[in-house]
Amino acid sequence: MNVSPVLALAGLAAIGLLATRLPPVRWRHLTSLDPILAAGGPLVLLGVVLGPGIDFINRAVLGALAPVAALAIGWIGAALGARFEWRYVRRIGRGTWLLAALSAAAAFAVVALGAWLLTRVVPSLSAAWTPRLPALLTLGAVAAASGPGAVTLVARAVGVRKSVTRAFSVAAALETAGGALAFTLPLALHRAHPLGGHVAVGWLAWLVFAVASGALVGTVFLALTRQRSERADVGFVLLATLLFGAGVGYAVDLSPFLVCALASALIVNASPRRQAIRQVLTDWEHPIYAIFLVFAGALLTLPTPWVLIAVPLLVAARAAAKWVAVRSGSVALSLVGAPPRAGLGTIAQGGAAIAMGLNFFITYGGEATGPSGALLTTIVLGVAVAQLAAPPLMALALRTTVASPMAPAPLTPAPAPAELSANATADWPR
């Protein structure tokens, strides 16, 4: 079925606006599927129906609407970057930074190695995850990332008190930032010509260019809003700025996610309108996120059933790596008075992980040997499995932590199931 890109864009816009009008989902009894439903699982299924199902959103339409997808990816990156305001970041202890780095590094290494072993054992996976090296590095980077909003959602479902929930959210944000940094490796390999024959130099040059682009985008926003009054609306300027940043990232083979994340981090640190900026990001999050999830669902493919077996294996390897790394680091840091952390508390993932997968698809999708959507399918299914496993694993982590003499404050009674909704977001500690 041949569909005009304009008609498809109108349909996506209608879905995004409808998502903001729907009432929050409320459950009488909490189930294991509720975190997936609240995180937008039905929108992914809608994308599967509109894409592979009835071919309403086919590859040609998705190619024409790639800039829209880039904007959605950039918006999710901007929401992450807006969390890193210096006056809050400097309050994070060095032990927390170290443990988050250990958790992210362990997850990256174990999942990337595990995926490589699977491609050696199962040739169909090697053919599905292409190009192989960038795909394996992307799986590792996605494994390193967590989801601050998803972690907060799971913490509320398990019944964690607010202070502990914020601690988990901070750790998840730091791990996601680490995953975004690791994601620069596969992106830098795209059509890369290493300078002087050194891959590391080529990656460093790509990273400097990406940082410079983020700084340029942030500076443009600051220049446009400098002369505006305190009561002036910054929503249109922010939308135009992020559209510019996502366009730069898309056009020159950088990452819309990374460019917009760096730009928003600069904006919230340098602009006096930081609260209004965060409010705009929150207000527009749901329609853009809805379009983003439908895009992701429309790109899903299953060229081999081995993907369904590989996903739980990789999720289990990620959970084991995070638990071992953070537990070992906690034991070492406790000797110098640092509080222990439970690596299983940040298992849940969210939009940032899917954004990396979609960013990878957009970057490599134009090549003859580019991805077929199998890698994105692996990532989306992995996020879903992580959401399913997160509540029991977080409860296990908290039981282990509470048993420690240096544990955080005890748990509070579980919240009412009505508190779980698609509007649940993580709060940066103030």
C-alpha positions in Angstrom: 0.0 0.0 0.0 1.5 3.3 -1.1 0.9 6.0 1.5 1.9 9.6 1.2 4.5 10.7 3.7 2.3 13.7 4.4 -0.7 11.5 5.3 1.5 9.3 7.4 2.9 12.3 9.2 -0.6 13.6 9.9 -1.6 10.2 11.3 1.5 10.2 13.6 0.7 13.7 14.7 -2.9 12.7 15.5 -1.6 9.7 17.5 0.7 12.0 19.4 -2.0 14.5 20.3 -4.4 11.7 21.2 -1.8 10.2 23.6 -1.9 13.5 25.5 -5.7 13.5 25.8 -6.0 10.0 27.1 -6.6 9.7 30.9 -3.8 8.0 33.0 -4.1 4.3 33.1 -5.2 3.1 36.5 -5.2 -0.5 37.8 -7.1 -2.0 40.7 -4.5 -4.7 41.1 -0.8 -4.3 40.3 0.5 -6.8 37.7 3.9 -7.4 36.2 2.7 -6.0 32.8 1.8 -2.6 34.2 5.3 -1.1 33.9 5.3 -2.1 30.2 1.8 -0.6 29.6 2.7 2.6 31.4 6.0 2.9 29.5 4.2 2.9 26.1 4.1 -0.8 25.1 0.7 -0.4 23.3 2.2 2.4 21.1 5.0 0.0 20.0 2.3 -2.6 19.2 0.4 0.0 17.2 3.5 0.7 15.2 3.9 -3.0 14.5 0.3 -3.1 13.2 0.7 0.1 11.1 4.1 -1.0 9.8 4.7 -4.7 9.2 1.0 -5.4 9.8 -0.9 -3.4 7.2 2.0 -1.6 5.6 0.6 1.8 6.3 4.0 3.1 7.4 6.4 1.3 5.1 10.2 1.8 4.7 9.7 4.4 2.0 7.5 6.5 4.3 9.9 6.0 7.2 12.8 7.2 5.0 10.9 10.3 4.1 10.0 11.0 7.7 13.5 10.3 9.0 14.0 14.0 10.1 10.9 13.6 12.3 12.3 10.6 13.9 15.6 12.5 14.4 13.7 15.2 16.2 12.0 12.6 18.5 15.4 11.1 19.2 16.9 14.5 19.9 14.0 15.4 22.3 14.6 12.3 24.3 18.3 13.2 24.5 17.5 16.7 25.5 15.3 15.4 28.4 18.3 13.4 29.6 20.8 16.3 29.2 18.5 18.7 31.1 19.0 16.5 34.2 22.7 17.4 34.4 22.6 20.8 36.0 25.9 21.6 37.7 24.5 22.7 41.1 22.9 19.2 41.4 25.6 17.2 39.8 28.3 18.5 42.2 26.3 17.1 45.1 26.7 13.5 43.9 29.4 11.7 45.8 32.5 10.2 44.1 31.4 6.8 45.3 28.1 7.0 43.4 30.0 8.1 40.3 32.4 5.2 40.6 29.7 2.6 41.2 27.6 3.9 38.3 30.7 3.7 36.0 31.5 0.2 37.2 27.9 -0.9 36.5 27.8 0.7 33.1 31.2 -0.6 32.1 30.5 -4.2 33.3 27.1 -4.3 31.4 28.7 -2.9 28.2 31.6 -5.4 28.3 29.6 -8.5 29.2 26.7 -7.9 26.8 29.0 -7.0 23.9 31.1 -10.1 24.5 28.0 -12.2 25.0 26.5 -10.9 21.7 29.7 -11.7 19.9 29.7 -15.2 21.2 26.1 -15.7 20.1 27.0 -14.5 16.6 29.8 -17.1 16.5 27.5 -19.9 17.6 24.4 -18.9 15.6 25.3 -17.6 12.1 21.7 -16.3 11.6 22.3 -13.8 14.4 25.5 -12.7 12.7 23.6 -12.0 9.5 20.8 -10.2 11.4 23.0 -7.9 13.6 24.7 -6.0 10.8 27.1 -4.3 10.4 28.6 -6.6 13.0 31.1 -4.6 15.0 28.9 -1.4 15.2 25.9 -3.6 16.1 27.7 -5.4 18.9 29.0 -2.1 20.3 25.5 -0.7 20.1 24.1 -3.6 22.1 26.8 -3.0 24.7 26.1 0.7 24.9 22.3 0.1 25.2 23.0 -2.4 28.0 25.1 0.2 29.8 22.2 2.6 29.8 19.4 2.6 32.2 16.2 4.6 32.4 15.7 7.2 35.1 11.9 7.5 34.5 11.5 3.7 34.2 13.5 3.1 37.4 11.3 5.6 39.2 8.2 3.9 37.9 9.3 0.5 39.1 10.5 1.9 42.4 7.0 3.3 43.0 5.4 0.0 42.1 7.7 -1.9 44.5 7.0 0.6 47.3 10.3 2.4 47.7 10.4 5.6 49.7 11.0 8.8 47.9 14.6 9.4 49.0 15.7 5.9 47.9 13.8 6.3 44.7 15.7 9.5 43.9 19.0 7.7 44.6 18.1 5.0 42.1 17.1 7.7 39.6 20.4 9.5 40.0 22.3 6.2 39.5 20.2 5.4 36.4 20.8 8.9 34.9 24.6 8.5 35.4 24.5 5.0 33.8 22.5 6.3 30.9 25.0 9.1 30.4 27.7 6.4 30.3 25.8 4.4 27.8 25.4 7.5 25.6 29.2 8.0 25.7 29.8 4.4 24.8 27.3 4.8 21.9 29.7 7.2 20.3 31.9 4.3 19.4 29.6 2.6 16.8 28.5 5.9 15.5 32.1 7.1 14.9 32.7 3.9 12.9 30.1 4.9 10.3 32.0 5.7 7.1 34.9 6.7 9.3 38.3 7.4 7.8 40.7 7.3 10.9 43.1 10.1 11.0 46.7 9.0 10.5 45.7 5.4 10.6 44.6 5.5 14.2 41.0 4.5 15.0 41.3 6.2 18.4 42.2 9.5 16.8 39.3 9.3 14.4 36.9 8.6 17.3 38.3 11.5 19.3 37.9 13.8 16.3 34.3 12.6 15.8 33.6 13.2 19.5 35.1 16.7 19.5 32.9 17.5 16.5 29.8 16.2 18.2 30.6 18.2 21.4 31.2 21.3 19.3 27.9 20.8 17.5 26.0 20.5 20.9 27.7 23.7 22.1 26.8 25.5 18.9 23.1 24.5 19.3 23.0 25.5 22.9 24.7 28.8 22.1 22.1 29.5 19.5 19.3 29.0 22.0 21.0 31.3 24.5 21.5 34.0 21.9 17.8 33.8 20.7 16.4 34.1 24.3 18.9 36.6 25.7 16.8 39.6 24.7 13.4 38.1 25.5 11.5 39.1 28.6 11.2 36.8 31.6 7.5 36.1 30.8 8.1 35.4 27.2 7.3 31.8 26.0 10.5 29.9 25.2 8.6 26.8 23.8 8.9 27.7 20.2 12.5 28.8 20.5 13.4 25.5 22.2 11.5 23.4 19.6 13.3 25.3 16.8 16.7 24.9 18.5 16.3 21.2 19.1 15.0 20.7 15.5 18.2 22.5 14.4 20.3 20.3 16.7 18.6 17.0 15.5 19.0 18.2 11.9 22.7 18.8 12.4 23.2 15.4 14.0 21.2 13.6 11.3 22.7 15.5 8.3 26.4 15.1 9.2 26.2 11.6 10.6 26.5 12.6 14.2 23.9 11.5 16.8 20.7 13.6 17.3 20.5 12.1 20.7 24.0 13.2 21.7 23.9 16.6 20.1 20.6 17.6 21.7 21.6 16.1 25.1 24.8 18.2 25.2 22.9 21.3 24.0 20.2 21.0 26.7 22.9 20.4 29.3 24.5 23.7 28.3 21.2 25.4 28.2 20.0 24.5 31.7 23.4 25.5 33.1 23.6 28.8 31.4 20.0 30.0 30.9 18.1 31.8 33.7 14.9 30.2 32.3 15.9 26.6 33.2 12.6 25.8 35.0 10.6 27.0 32.0 12.8 24.9 29.7 12.3 21.8 31.7 8.5 22.4 31.8 8.5 22.7 28.0 10.4 19.4 27.7 7.9 17.8 30.0 4.8 19.2 28.2 5.9 18.1 24.8 7.4 14.8 26.0 4.2 12.6 25.6 3.2 13.5 22.0 6.8 13.3 20.8 7.4 10.1 22.7 4.2 8.6 21.3 5.4 9.3 17.7 8.8 7.9 18.6 7.4 4.6 19.9 5.2 4.2 16.8 8.2 4.8 14.6 10.2 2.1 16.5 7.3 -0.4 16.3 7.0 0.1 12.5 10.6 -0.8 12.0 10.6 -4.0 14.0 11.4 -7.2 12.1 12.2 -10.8 13.1 14.4 -12.3 10.4 15.3 -15.2 12.7 13.6 -16.7 15.8 17.0 -16.9 17.5 16.5 -13.2 18.4 13.8 -14.3 20.8 16.3 -16.6 22.5 19.2 -14.2 22.5 17.2 -11.4 24.2 16.6 -13.1 27.6 20.2 -14.4 27.6 21.6 -10.9 27.1 19.2 -9.4 29.7 20.3 -12.0 32.2 23.9 -11.4 31.4 23.4 -7.6 31.9 21.7 -8.1 35.2 24.4 -10.5 36.5 27.2 -8.1 35.3 25.6 -5.1 37.0 25.0 -7.0 40.3 28.6 -8.4 40.5 30.3 -5.2 39.5 28.3 -2.9 41.9 28.4 -5.4 44.7 32.2 -5.8 44.4 32.6 -2.0 44.2 30.3 -1.5 47.2 32.3 -3.8 49.3 35.5 -1.9 48.4 34.0 1.5 49.0 32.4 0.5 52.3 35.9 0.2 53.7 36.2 4.0 53.3 32.7 4.8 54.5 30.9 4.9 51.2 27.3 3.6 51.2 26.6 0.3 49.4 24.4 0.3 46.3 22.5 -2.5 44.7 23.1 -2.8 40.9 19.8 -4.6 40.4 17.9 -1.4 41.3 18.7 0.1 37.9 17.8 -2.8 35.6 14.7 -1.0 34.1 15.3 0.8 30.9 13.3 3.4 29.0 13.2 5.7 26.0 17.0 6.4 25.9 17.8 2.8 25.1 15.3 2.6 22.3 16.4 6.0 21.1 20.0 4.6 20.7 18.6 1.7 18.7 16.6 4.0 16.4 19.5 6.3 16.0 21.7 3.4 15.0 19.0 2.4 12.4 18.8 5.9 10.9 22.6 6.1 10.8 23.3 2.8 9.1 20.0 2.2 7.4 21.0 3.8 4.1 23.8 1.3 3.3 23.4 -1.8 1.3 24.6 -3.9 4.2 22.7 -1.8 6.7 20.5 -3.1 9.5 17.2 -4.8 8.6 15.6 -3.8 11.9 16.6 -6.9 13.7 19.0 -5.0 16.0 16.3 -2.5 16.9 13.9 -5.5 17.5 16.5 -7.0 19.9 16.8 -3.7 21.8 13.0 -3.1 22.0 12.4 -6.7 23.2 15.3 -6.3 25.6 13.8 -3.2 27.1 10.5 -5.0 27.5 12.1 -8.0 29.3 14.1 -5.6 31.5 10.8 -3.9 32.5 9.3 -7.3 33.3 12.3 -8.4 35.4 12.8 -5.0 37.1 10.2 -5.2 39.9 11.3 -8.5 41.4 15.0 -7.7 40.9 14.6 -4.3 42.6 12.8 -6.0 45.5 15.7 -8.5 45.8 18.2 -5.6 45.7 16.4 -3.7 48.4 16.2 -6.8 50.6 19.9 -7.3 50.2 20.6 -3.6 50.9 18.3 -3.4 53.9 20.1 -6.3 55.4 23.3 -4.3 55.4 24.2 -2.2 58.4 24.8 0.8 56.1 21.6 0.4 54.2 19.4 3.4 53.2 16.2 4.2 55.0 13.6 1.4 55.2 10.9 1.0 52.7 7.5 2.7 52.9 4.2 0.9 52.2 3.5 0.3 48.5 1.7 3.1 46.8 -1.8 2.6 45.4 -1.8 1.1 41.9 -3.5 4.3 40.7 -0.2 6.1 41.1 1.2 4.1 38.2 0.6 6.1 35.0 2.2 7.0 31.7 2.9 10.4 33.3 5.3 9.0 35.9 8.7 10.6 35.6 11.8 10.7 37.7 12.7 13.7 39.8 16.3 15.0 40.0 17.2 15.3 43.6 16.9 18.9 44.8 
